[in-house]
Amino acid sequence: MNPLPSAAPILLIGLMFILAGCAPKNTAPTFDASSVPTKASRRVTLKEVEPIFSTKCAACHNPMGMDEGVAVGGLVLVHGSAAANLVNAKSTESKLLRVHPGDLAKSYIYHKLNGTFAAVGGTGLKMPLGGTLPPEEISLINDWILSGAPLE
Ligand code: HEC
């Protein structure tokens, strides 16, 4: 008996589940630049945001990546190297800088954390992949960028 006719519906259902699971993350909310904060609520230093990068991002964003031996997104966020790889550094998957000091709308990391990356010409999925950052940590990163992304 040809196994294909019985396997096809199962494959199709599986595909639908995969597509349904990806759809909400891939659908870019329309990006409204006027909704992006332009002023820091207070000055935030690198010391305050670096622990977020090393505990929530570096498990994937390290020189070994997620097992492939390549940093995912070409981005290393381990302690001590986050600032150099973010501030004024070109994004690999968009035309923006990863962190444009003082300007959230031009900072690709902002769009990766807020899910608006597709609206600014980016690709991939919302960060942190497979998890979420609490709003207060997103605000802290925003305020650091709006503080001019100080290197200390
Ligand atoms: C589970 C693994 C994983 C975690 C955790 C993770 N990332 Fe990513 N990140 C990826 C992968 C894979 C890519 C490339 C594909 C994509 O963009 O979806 C990526 C891409 C990126 C990019 C795009 C890089 C570029 O130059 O264009 C940024 C920015 C980014 N991640 C920031 C973060 C930040 C900030 C955190 C922590 C809050 C984080 N990621 C946590 C896996 C991860």
Backbone and ligand atoms as CSV (ligand in chain L), in Angstrom:
chain,resi,resn,atom,element,x,y,z
A,1,MET,N,N,0.842,-1.204,0.000
A,1,MET,CA,C,0.000,0.000,0.000
A,1,MET,C,C,0.869,1.243,0.000
A,2,ASN,N,N,0.452,2.237,-0.702
A,2,ASN,CA,C,1.186,3.497,-0.738
A,2,ASN,C,C,0.927,4.282,0.561
A,3,PRO,N,N,1.962,4.562,1.333
A,3,PRO,CA,C,1.741,5.220,2.636
A,3,PRO,C,C,1.380,6.704,2.501
A,4,LEU,N,N,1.621,7.254,1.336
A,4,LEU,CA,C,1.437,8.709,1.197
A,4,LEU,C,C,0.028,9.231,1.486
A,5,PRO,N,N,-1.025,8.605,0.904
A,5,PRO,CA,C,-2.359,9.179,1.127
A,5,PRO,C,C,-2.718,9.296,2.610
A,6,SER,N,N,-2.246,8.332,3.447
A,6,SER,CA,C,-2.603,8.415,4.865
A,6,SER,C,C,-1.702,9.387,5.611
A,7,ALA,N,N,-0.460,9.571,5.130
A,7,ALA,CA,C,0.462,10.471,5.823
A,7,ALA,C,C,0.180,11.932,5.486
A,8,ALA,N,N,-0.338,12.161,4.276
A,8,ALA,CA,C,-0.512,13.545,3.824
A,8,ALA,C,C,-1.359,14.411,4.760
A,9,PRO,N,N,-2.545,13.924,5.198
A,9,PRO,CA,C,-3.336,14.789,6.096
A,9,PRO,C,C,-2.594,15.122,7.382
A,10,ILE,N,N,-1.831,14.139,7.902
A,10,ILE,CA,C,-1.102,14.373,9.155
A,10,ILE,C,C,-0.042,15.452,8.935
A,11,LEU,N,N,0.662,15.341,7.806
A,11,LEU,CA,C,1.682,16.349,7.493
A,11,LEU,C,C,1.042,17.718,7.347
A,12,LEU,N,N,-0.112,17.732,6.695
A,12,LEU,CA,C,-0.805,18.998,6.451
A,12,LEU,C,C,-1.233,19.645,7.764
A,13,ILE,N,N,-1.780,18.824,8.661
A,13,ILE,CA,C,-2.217,19.354,9.970
A,13,ILE,C,C,-1.002,19.879,10.736
A,14,GLY,N,N,0.089,19.119,10.665
A,14,GLY,CA,C,1.320,19.546,11.344
A,14,GLY,C,C,1.780,20.885,10.822
A,15,LEU,N,N,1.752,21.028,9.501
A,15,LEU,CA,C,2.188,22.271,8.858
A,15,LEU,C,C,1.308,23.438,9.306
A,16,MET,N,N,-0.011,23.155,9.398
A,16,MET,CA,C,-0.926,24.218,9.817
A,16,MET,C,C,-0.623,24.669,11.237
A,17,PHE,N,N,-0.276,23.687,12.104
A,17,PHE,CA,C,0.064,24.045,13.483
A,17,PHE,C,C,1.325,24.900,13.519
A,18,ILE,N,N,2.306,24.507,12.710
A,18,ILE,CA,C,3.568,25.265,12.690
A,18,ILE,C,C,3.297,26.688,12.212
A,19,LEU,N,N,2.519,26.807,11.132
A,19,LEU,CA,C,2.225,28.130,10.591
A,19,LEU,C,C,1.427,28.967,11.590
A,20,ALA,N,N,0.447,28.313,12.245
A,20,ALA,CA,C,-0.384,29.045,13.211
A,20,ALA,C,C,0.470,29.515,14.383
A,21,GLY,N,N,1.423,28.664,14.802
A,21,GLY,CA,C,2.283,29.001,15.930
A,21,GLY,C,C,3.207,30.154,15.615
A,22,CYS,N,N,3.648,30.253,14.358
A,22,CYS,CA,C,4.597,31.294,13.988
A,22,CYS,C,C,3.893,32.603,13.674
A,23,ALA,N,N,2.672,32.510,13.190
A,23,ALA,CA,C,2.015,33.698,12.662
A,23,ALA,C,C,1.990,34.898,13.608
A,24,PRO,N,N,1.569,34.721,14.881
A,24,PRO,CA,C,1.464,35.909,15.734
A,24,PRO,C,C,2.812,36.594,15.937
A,25,LYS,N,N,3.891,35.789,16.026
A,25,LYS,CA,C,5.208,36.374,16.269
A,25,LYS,C,C,5.739,37.078,15.027
A,26,ASN,N,N,5.403,36.541,13.849
A,26,ASN,CA,C,5.967,37.098,12.620
A,26,ASN,C,C,5.183,38.285,12.098
A,27,THR,N,N,3.944,38.405,12.507
A,27,THR,CA,C,3.132,39.497,12.008
A,27,THR,C,C,3.570,40.788,12.673
A,28,ALA,N,N,4.044,41.701,11.872
A,28,ALA,CA,C,4.554,42.944,12.445
A,28,ALA,C,C,3.412,43.879,12.784
A,29,PRO,N,N,3.336,44.306,14.039
A,29,PRO,CA,C,2.364,45.353,14.335
A,29,PRO,C,C,2.828,46.595,13.569
A,30,THR,N,N,1.889,47.371,13.080
A,30,THR,CA,C,2.340,48.559,12.352
A,30,THR,C,C,3.123,49.437,13.314
A,31,PHE,N,N,4.213,49.970,12.824
A,31,PHE,CA,C,5.126,50.716,13.657
A,31,PHE,C,C,4.790,52.200,13.590
A,32,ASP,N,N,4.403,52.753,14.732
A,32,ASP,CA,C,4.023,54.158,14.800
A,32,ASP,C,C,5.132,54.908,15.540
A,33,ALA,N,N,5.966,55.618,14.768
A,33,ALA,CA,C,7.140,56.280,15.350
A,33,ALA,C,C,6.766,57.254,16.468
A,34,SER,N,N,5.549,57.798,16.401
A,34,SER,CA,C,5.162,58.779,17.424
A,34,SER,C,C,4.900,58.119,18.777
A,35,SER,N,N,4.771,56.767,18.781
A,35,SER,CA,C,4.523,56.080,20.047
A,35,SER,C,C,5.832,55.684,20.739
A,36,VAL,N,N,6.960,55.948,20.085
A,36,VAL,CA,C,8.251,55.562,20.652
A,36,VAL,C,C,8.752,56.658,21.604
A,37,PRO,N,N,9.111,56.288,22.844
A,37,PRO,CA,C,9.611,57.312,23.773
A,37,PRO,C,C,10.846,58.019,23.210
A,38,THR,N,N,10.961,59.314,23.471
A,38,THR,CA,C,12.120,60.066,22.967
A,38,THR,C,C,12.962,60.639,24.105
A,39,LYS,N,N,12.453,60.524,25.338
A,39,LYS,CA,C,13.208,61.052,26.494
A,39,LYS,C,C,13.328,59.977,27.570
A,40,ALA,N,N,14.530,59.863,28.142
A,40,ALA,CA,C,14.723,58.908,29.234
A,40,ALA,C,C,13.993,59.403,30.475
A,41,SER,N,N,13.398,58.469,31.233
A,41,SER,CA,C,12.748,58.894,32.475
A,41,SER,C,C,13.814,59.210,33.527
A,42,ARG,N,N,15.007,58.589,33.369
A,42,ARG,CA,C,16.176,58.953,34.184
A,42,ARG,C,C,17.417,58.438,33.463
A,43,ARG,N,N,18.599,58.907,33.895
A,43,ARG,CA,C,19.824,58.442,33.247
A,43,ARG,C,C,20.125,57.013,33.710
A,44,VAL,N,N,20.294,56.106,32.744
A,44,VAL,CA,C,20.595,54.709,33.064
A,44,VAL,C,C,21.975,54.370,32.508
A,45,THR,N,N,22.788,53.696,33.329
A,45,THR,CA,C,24.164,53.374,32.949
A,45,THR,C,C,24.271,51.960,32.375
A,46,LEU,N,N,25.397,51.684,31.738
A,46,LEU,CA,C,25.648,50.343,31.196
A,46,LEU,C,C,25.625,49.294,32.316
A,47,LYS,N,N,26.190,49.679,33.473
A,47,LYS,CA,C,26.217,48.756,34.626
A,47,LYS,C,C,24.832,48.221,34.967
A,48,GLU,N,N,23.814,49.061,34.770
A,48,GLU,CA,C,22.451,48.647,35.117
A,48,GLU,C,C,21.843,47.700,34.085
A,49,VAL,N,N,22.193,47.868,32.809
A,49,VAL,CA,C,21.567,47.025,31.779
A,49,VAL,C,C,22.388,45.779,31.448
A,50,GLU,N,N,23.704,45.818,31.734
A,50,GLU,CA,C,24.536,44.681,31.349
A,50,GLU,C,C,24.055,43.349,31.949
A,51,PRO,N,N,23.608,43.326,33.224
A,51,PRO,CA,C,23.115,42.047,33.783
A,51,PRO,C,C,21.918,41.482,33.012
A,52,ILE,N,N,21.106,42.335,32.402
A,52,ILE,CA,C,19.973,41.827,31.607
A,52,ILE,C,C,20.528,41.062,30.413
A,53,PHE,N,N,21.519,41.667,29.741
A,53,PHE,CA,C,22.092,41.013,28.561
A,53,PHE,C,C,22.774,39.698,28.942
A,54,SER,N,N,23.536,39.687,30.053
A,54,SER,CA,C,24.242,38.441,30.370
A,54,SER,C,C,23.324,37.351,30.896
A,55,THR,N,N,22.225,37.709,31.569
A,55,THR,CA,C,21.358,36.643,32.092
A,55,THR,C,C,20.233,36.259,31.139
A,56,LYS,N,N,19.759,37.174,30.298
A,56,LYS,CA,C,18.593,36.875,29.458
A,56,LYS,C,C,18.945,36.664,27.982
A,57,CYS,N,N,20.149,37.001,27.577
A,57,CYS,CA,C,20.464,36.966,26.144
A,57,CYS,C,C,21.714,36.133,25.819
A,58,ALA,N,N,22.695,36.136,26.733
A,58,ALA,CA,C,24.003,35.559,26.413
A,58,ALA,C,C,23.976,34.044,26.246
A,59,ALA,N,N,22.935,33.360,26.761
A,59,ALA,CA,C,22.857,31.908,26.587
A,59,ALA,C,C,22.844,31.563,25.100
A,60,CYS,N,N,22.244,32.425,24.291
A,60,CYS,CA,C,22.247,32.228,22.834
A,60,CYS,C,C,23.278,33.138,22.176
A,61,HIS,N,N,23.330,34.385,22.650
A,61,HIS,CA,C,24.223,35.366,22.028
A,61,HIS,C,C,25.619,35.309,22.634
A,62,ASN,N,N,26.318,34.193,22.337
A,62,ASN,CA,C,27.711,34.017,22.772
A,62,ASN,C,C,28.475,33.484,21.571
A,63,PRO,N,N,29.806,33.452,21.647
A,63,PRO,CA,C,30.570,33.060,20.446
A,63,PRO,C,C,30.227,31.674,19.912
A,64,MET,N,N,29.688,30.783,20.771
A,64,MET,CA,C,29.325,29.438,20.311
A,64,MET,C,C,27.895,29.372,19.779
A,65,GLY,N,N,27.118,30.423,19.999
A,65,GLY,CA,C,25.734,30.429,19.548
A,65,GLY,C,C,24.918,29.338,20.220
A,66,MET,N,N,23.907,28.835,19.505
A,66,MET,CA,C,23.059,27.778,20.042
A,66,MET,C,C,23.564,26.428,19.537
A,67,ASP,N,N,24.846,26.144,19.716
A,67,ASP,CA,C,25.519,24.882,19.364
A,67,ASP,C,C,26.249,24.906,18.029
A,68,GLU,N,N,25.915,25.861,17.156
A,68,GLU,CA,C,26.485,25.819,15.810
A,68,GLU,C,C,27.913,26.354,15.778
A,69,GLY,N,N,28.365,26.961,16.880
A,69,GLY,CA,C,29.706,27.531,16.873
A,69,GLY,C,C,29.748,28.889,16.209
A,70,VAL,N,N,28.570,29.483,16.003
A,70,VAL,CA,C,28.478,30.821,15.418
A,70,VAL,C,C,27.527,31.642,16.281
A,71,ALA,N,N,27.905,32.883,16.590
A,71,ALA,CA,C,27.027,33.736,17.396
A,71,ALA,C,C,25.732,33.979,16.634
A,72,VAL,N,N,24.586,33.727,17.266
A,72,VAL,CA,C,23.309,33.927,16.573
A,72,VAL,C,C,23.104,35.401,16.262
A,73,GLY,N,N,22.644,35.666,15.049
A,73,GLY,CA,C,22.459,37.040,14.607
A,73,GLY,C,C,23.790,37.780,14.510
A,74,GLY,N,N,24.913,37.038,14.592
A,74,GLY,CA,C,26.221,37.679,14.568
A,74,GLY,C,C,26.444,38.564,15.781
A,75,LEU,N,N,25.694,38.307,16.849
A,75,LEU,CA,C,25.683,39.218,17.997
A,75,LEU,C,C,26.087,38.507,19.287
A,76,VAL,N,N,27.150,39.020,19.928
A,76,VAL,CA,C,27.619,38.472,21.205
A,76,VAL,C,C,27.251,39.439,22.326
A,77,LEU,N,N,26.533,38.918,23.326
A,77,LEU,CA,C,26.073,39.780,24.432
A,77,LEU,C,C,26.568,39.275,25.784
A,78,VAL,N,N,27.707,38.548,25.793
A,78,VAL,CA,C,28.238,38.075,27.075
A,78,VAL,C,C,28.802,39.263,27.844
A,79,HIS,N,N,28.914,39.097,29.168
A,79,HIS,CA,C,29.346,40.189,30.030
A,79,HIS,C,C,30.666,40.782,29.528
A,80,GLY,N,N,30.698,42.099,29.445
A,80,GLY,CA,C,31.914,42.785,29.035
A,80,GLY,C,C,31.984,43.073,27.548
A,81,SER,N,N,31.122,42.429,26.737
A,81,SER,CA,C,31.204,42.698,25.296
A,81,SER,C,C,29.911,43.247,24.710
A,82,ALA,N,N,28.857,43.339,25.536
A,82,ALA,CA,C,27.560,43.779,25.013
A,82,ALA,C,C,27.647,45.182,24.406
A,83,ALA,N,N,28.210,46.127,25.142
A,83,ALA,CA,C,28.212,47.518,24.676
A,83,ALA,C,C,28.926,47.649,23.331
A,84,ALA,N,N,30.115,47.024,23.221
A,84,ALA,CA,C,30.897,47.149,21.990
A,84,ALA,C,C,30.159,46.548,20.797
A,85,ASN,N,N,29.348,45.518,21.051
A,85,ASN,CA,C,28.644,44.867,19.950
A,85,ASN,C,C,27.284,45.472,19.659
A,86,LEU,N,N,26.882,46.428,20.494
A,86,LEU,CA,C,25.573,47.052,20.305
A,86,LEU,C,C,25.674,48.518,19.868
A,87,VAL,N,N,26.434,49.304,20.634
A,87,VAL,CA,C,26.436,50.756,20.443
A,87,VAL,C,C,27.130,51.140,19.130
A,88,ASN,N,N,26.378,51.774,18.251
A,88,ASN,CA,C,26.855,52.197,16.935
A,88,ASN,C,C,27.315,51.031,16.056
A,89,ALA,N,N,26.905,49.796,16.414
A,89,ALA,CA,C,27.281,48.617,15.630
A,89,ALA,C,C,26.166,48.323,14.627
A,90,LYS,N,N,26.554,47.966,13.401
A,90,LYS,CA,C,25.558,47.679,12.361
A,90,LYS,C,C,24.857,46.356,12.631
A,91,SER,N,N,23.553,46.363,12.481
A,91,SER,CA,C,22.770,45.142,12.613
A,91,SER,C,C,23.065,44.248,11.421
A,92,THR,N,N,23.046,42.908,11.653
A,92,THR,CA,C,23.283,41.994,10.536
A,92,THR,C,C,22.012,41.759,9.720
A,93,GLU,N,N,20.845,41.905,10.356
A,93,GLU,CA,C,19.615,41.567,9.625
A,93,GLU,C,C,18.744,42.772,9.264
A,94,SER,N,N,19.240,43.979,9.463
A,94,SER,CA,C,18.495,45.168,9.039
A,94,SER,C,C,19.498,46.253,8.665
A,95,LYS,N,N,18.977,47.378,8.191
A,95,LYS,CA,C,19.877,48.463,7.807
A,95,LYS,C,C,20.162,49.404,8.979
A,96,LEU,N,N,19.501,49.146,10.118
A,96,LEU,CA,C,19.671,50.035,11.273
A,96,LEU,C,C,20.936,49.690,12.060
A,97,LEU,N,N,21.287,50.587,12.978
A,97,LEU,CA,C,22.304,50.256,13.968
A,97,LEU,C,C,21.603,49.450,15.055
A,98,ARG,N,N,22.345,48.585,15.739
A,98,ARG,CA,C,21.716,47.833,16.838
A,98,ARG,C,C,21.291,48.798,17.932
A,99,VAL,N,N,22.184,49.694,18.312
A,99,VAL,CA,C,21.843,50.764,19.257
A,99,VAL,C,C,22.316,52.083,18.671
A,100,HIS,N,N,21.357,52.955,18.392
A,100,HIS,CA,C,21.653,54.305,17.910
A,100,HIS,C,C,21.507,55.210,19.141
A,101,PRO,N,N,22.634,55.657,19.735
A,101,PRO,CA,C,22.543,56.393,20.998
A,101,PRO,C,C,21.539,57.540,20.931
A,102,GLY,N,N,20.624,57.575,21.891
A,102,GLY,CA,C,19.661,58.671,21.986
A,102,GLY,C,C,18.440,58.524,21.105
A,103,ASP,N,N,18.375,57.476,20.255
A,103,ASP,CA,C,17.250,57.350,19.322
A,103,ASP,C,C,16.722,55.917,19.268
A,104,LEU,N,N,15.612,55.674,19.946
A,104,LEU,CA,C,15.042,54.322,19.991
A,104,LEU,C,C,14.534,53.862,18.630
A,105,ALA,N,N,13.838,54.756,17.917
A,105,ALA,CA,C,13.228,54.376,16.638
A,105,ALA,C,C,14.284,53.918,15.633
A,106,LYS,N,N,15.533,54.394,15.791
A,106,LYS,CA,C,16.600,54.000,14.876
A,106,LYS,C,C,17.461,52.887,15.452
A,107,SER,N,N,17.075,52.351,16.602
A,107,SER,CA,C,17.834,51.279,17.251
A,107,SER,C,C,17.146,49.945,16.991
A,108,TYR,N,N,17.834,49.060,16.247
A,108,TYR,CA,C,17.207,47.791,15.875
A,108,TYR,C,C,16.855,46.944,17.097
A,109,ILE,N,N,17.656,47.023,18.151
A,109,ILE,CA,C,17.370,46.220,19.351
A,109,ILE,C,C,16.004,46.588,19.926
A,110,TYR,N,N,15.650,47.865,19.851
A,110,TYR,CA,C,14.331,48.300,20.330
A,110,TYR,C,C,13.241,47.545,19.566
A,111,HIS,N,N,13.375,47.472,18.248
A,111,HIS,CA,C,12.361,46.818,17.423
A,111,HIS,C,C,12.344,45.297,17.643
A,112,LYS,N,N,13.531,44.707,17.929
A,112,LYS,CA,C,13.565,43.265,18.193
A,112,LYS,C,C,12.881,42.945,19.525
A,113,LEU,N,N,12.982,43.848,20.487
A,113,LEU,CA,C,12.371,43.599,21.796
A,113,LEU,C,C,10.890,43.961,21.812
A,114,ASN,N,N,10.471,44.831,20.881
A,114,ASN,CA,C,9.070,45.265,20.858
A,114,ASN,C,C,8.247,44.619,19.755
A,115,GLY,N,N,8.884,43.798,18.927
A,115,GLY,CA,C,8.161,43.082,17.882
A,115,GLY,C,C,7.865,43.896,16.643
A,116,THR,N,N,8.483,45.053,16.487
A,116,THR,CA,C,8.218,45.913,15.322
A,116,THR,C,C,9.344,45.834,14.281
A,117,PHE,N,N,10.208,44.812,14.407
A,117,PHE,CA,C,11.382,44.706,13.521
A,117,PHE,C,C,11.013,44.600,12.045
A,118,ALA,N,N,9.900,43.894,11.711
A,118,ALA,CA,C,9.556,43.720,10.288
A,118,ALA,C,C,9.169,45.059,9.660
A,119,ALA,N,N,8.544,45.921,10.474
A,119,ALA,CA,C,8.097,47.223,9.970
A,119,ALA,C,C,9.275,48.147,9.646
A,120,VAL,N,N,10.475,47.811,10.145
A,120,VAL,CA,C,11.642,48.641,9.839
A,120,VAL,C,C,12.641,47.883,8.965
A,121,GLY,N,N,12.133,46.853,8.264
A,121,GLY,CA,C,12.974,46.143,7.304
A,121,GLY,C,C,13.788,45.009,7.902
A,122,GLY,N,N,13.458,44.605,9.135
A,122,GLY,CA,C,14.212,43.518,9.764
A,122,GLY,C,C,13.577,42.163,9.521
A,123,THR,N,N,14.190,41.120,10.087
A,123,THR,CA,C,13.684,39.755,9.906
A,123,THR,C,C,13.752,38.997,11.227
A,124,GLY,N,N,13.396,37.711,11.172
A,124,GLY,CA,C,13.530,36.840,12.329
A,124,GLY,C,C,12.363,36.951,13.281
A,125,LEU,N,N,12.635,36.727,14.552
A,125,LEU,CA,C,11.586,36.669,15.561
A,125,LEU,C,C,11.834,37.699,16.663
A,126,LYS,N,N,10.784,37.869,17.480
A,126,LYS,CA,C,10.889,38.799,18.606
A,126,LYS,C,C,11.888,38.255,19.634
A,127,MET,N,N,12.653,39.139,20.235
A,127,MET,CA,C,13.614,38.783,21.275
A,127,MET,C,C,13.060,39.131,22.666
A,128,PRO,N,N,13.474,38.428,23.734
A,128,PRO,CA,C,14.355,37.271,23.711
A,128,PRO,C,C,13.624,36.053,23.159
A,129,LEU,N,N,14.260,35.357,22.220
A,129,LEU,CA,C,13.657,34.207,21.562
A,129,LEU,C,C,13.164,33.194,22.600
A,130,GLY,N,N,11.919,32.795,22.494
A,130,GLY,CA,C,11.361,31.786,23.390
A,130,GLY,C,C,11.047,32.295,24.786
A,131,GLY,N,N,11.193,33.569,25.046
A,131,GLY,CA,C,10.904,34.101,26.378
A,131,GLY,C,C,10.352,35.509,26.290
A,132,THR,N,N,10.291,36.184,27.421
A,132,THR,CA,C,9.858,37.578,27.425
A,132,THR,C,C,10.711,38.346,28.428
A,133,LEU,N,N,10.830,39.619,28.236
A,133,LEU,CA,C,11.467,40.479,29.228
A,133,LEU,C,C,10.353,41.187,29.983
A,134,PRO,N,N,10.464,41.304,31.311
A,134,PRO,CA,C,9.458,42.089,32.028
A,134,PRO,C,C,9.525,43.544,31.561
A,135,PRO,N,N,8.374,44.236,31.560
A,135,PRO,CA,C,8.315,45.615,31.062
A,135,PRO,C,C,9.359,46.522,31.698
A,136,GLU,N,N,9.679,46.286,32.990
A,136,GLU,CA,C,10.644,47.179,33.636
A,136,GLU,C,C,12.053,46.999,33.062
A,137,GLU,N,N,12.368,45.783,32.569
A,137,GLU,CA,C,13.692,45.588,31.960
A,137,GLU,C,C,13.729,46.212,30.565
A,138,ILE,N,N,12.617,46.134,29.839
A,138,ILE,CA,C,12.549,46.801,28.526
A,138,ILE,C,C,12.696,48.314,28.726
A,139,SER,N,N,12.015,48.862,29.739
A,139,SER,CA,C,12.119,50.303,30.005
A,139,SER,C,C,13.543,50.696,30.365
A,140,LEU,N,N,14.224,49.829,31.113
A,140,LEU,CA,C,15.600,50.123,31.519
A,140,LEU,C,C,16.508,50.201,30.279
A,141,ILE,N,N,16.343,49.239,29.371
A,141,ILE,CA,C,17.146,49.253,28.132
A,141,ILE,C,C,16.800,50.499,27.311
A,142,ASN,N,N,15.499,50.817,27.217
A,142,ASN,CA,C,15.085,52.034,26.492
A,142,ASN,C,C,15.741,53.275,27.085
A,143,ASP,N,N,15.703,53.367,28.421
A,143,ASP,CA,C,16.262,54.546,29.078
A,143,ASP,C,C,17.781,54.625,28.913
A,144,TRP,N,N,18.426,53.470,28.872
A,144,TRP,CA,C,19.881,53.453,28.639
A,144,TRP,C,C,20.175,54.032,27.246
A,145,ILE,N,N,19.425,53.575,26.235
A,145,ILE,CA,C,19.630,54.087,24.862
A,145,ILE,C,C,19.315,55.577,24.809
A,146,LEU,N,N,18.215,55.974,25.448
A,146,LEU,CA,C,17.815,57.392,25.443
A,146,LEU,C,C,18.769,58.253,26.270
A,147,SER,N,N,19.544,57.620,27.172
A,147,SER,CA,C,20.563,58.354,27.930
A,147,SER,C,C,21.825,58.536,27.093
A,148,GLY,N,N,21.779,58.095,25.828
A,148,GLY,CA,C,22.950,58.211,24.962
A,148,GLY,C,C,23.798,56.951,24.998
A,149,ALA,N,N,23.251,55.856,25.554
A,149,ALA,CA,C,23.949,54.571,25.654
A,149,ALA,C,C,25.364,54.725,26.212
A,150,PRO,N,N,25.483,55.274,27.447
A,150,PRO,CA,C,26.803,55.440,28.058
A,150,PRO,C,C,27.523,54.097,28.197
A,151,LEU,N,N,28.854,54.120,28.041
A,151,LEU,CA,C,29.635,52.881,28.037
A,151,LEU,C,C,30.112,52.461,29.421
A,152,GLU,N,N,29.580,53.104,30.439
A,152,GLU,CA,C,29.938,52.661,31.797
A,152,GLU,C,C,28.734,52.796,32.713
L,1,HEC,C1,C,16.998,31.278,22.680
L,1,HEC,C2,C,18.029,32.003,21.994
L,1,HEC,C3,C,18.021,33.524,22.027
L,1,HEC,C4,C,17.866,34.348,23.124
L,1,HEC,C5,C,17.650,33.953,24.578
L,1,HEC,C6,C,18.004,35.692,22.632
L,1,HEC,N1,N,18.232,35.692,21.279
L,1,HEC,FE1,FE,18.476,37.347,20.084
L,1,HEC,N2,N,18.656,36.146,18.445
L,1,HEC,C7,C,18.559,34.768,18.449
L,1,HEC,C8,C,18.599,34.293,17.079
L,1,HEC,C9,C,18.538,32.817,16.649
L,1,HEC,C10,C,18.731,35.430,16.247
L,1,HEC,C11,C,18.774,35.469,14.702
L,1,HEC,C12,C,17.388,35.190,14.123
L,1,HEC,C13,C,16.321,36.176,14.545
L,1,HEC,O1,O,16.556,37.396,14.520
L,1,HEC,O2,O,15.224,35.754,14.941
L,1,HEC,C14,C,18.764,36.578,17.137
L,1,HEC,C15,C,18.904,37.882,16.703
L,1,HEC,C16,C,18.955,38.992,17.534
L,1,HEC,C17,C,19.182,40.359,17.102
L,1,HEC,C18,C,19.449,40.823,15.678
L,1,HEC,C19,C,20.945,41.022,15.487
L,1,HEC,C20,C,21.297,41.898,14.303
L,1,HEC,O3,O,22.454,42.358,14.280
L,1,HEC,O4,O,20.479,42.146,13.419
L,1,HEC,C21,C,19.127,41.151,18.212
L,1,HEC,C22,C,19.302,42.663,18.273
L,1,HEC,C23,C,18.894,40.285,19.341
L,1,HEC,N3,N,18.802,38.973,18.901
L,1,HEC,C24,C,18.794,40.722,20.643
L,1,HEC,C25,C,18.556,39.891,21.732
L,1,HEC,C26,C,18.456,40.372,23.094
L,1,HEC,C27,C,18.629,41.826,23.518
L,1,HEC,C28,C,18.191,39.284,23.868
L,1,HEC,C29,C,17.971,39.248,25.357
L,1,HEC,C30,C,16.984,40.134,25.902
L,1,HEC,C31,C,18.156,38.120,22.990
L,1,HEC,N4,N,18.377,38.530,21.704
L,1,HEC,C32,C,17.927,36.821,23.431
L,1,HEC,C33,C,18.441,33.948,19.565
L,1,HEC,C34,C,18.245,34.388,20.864
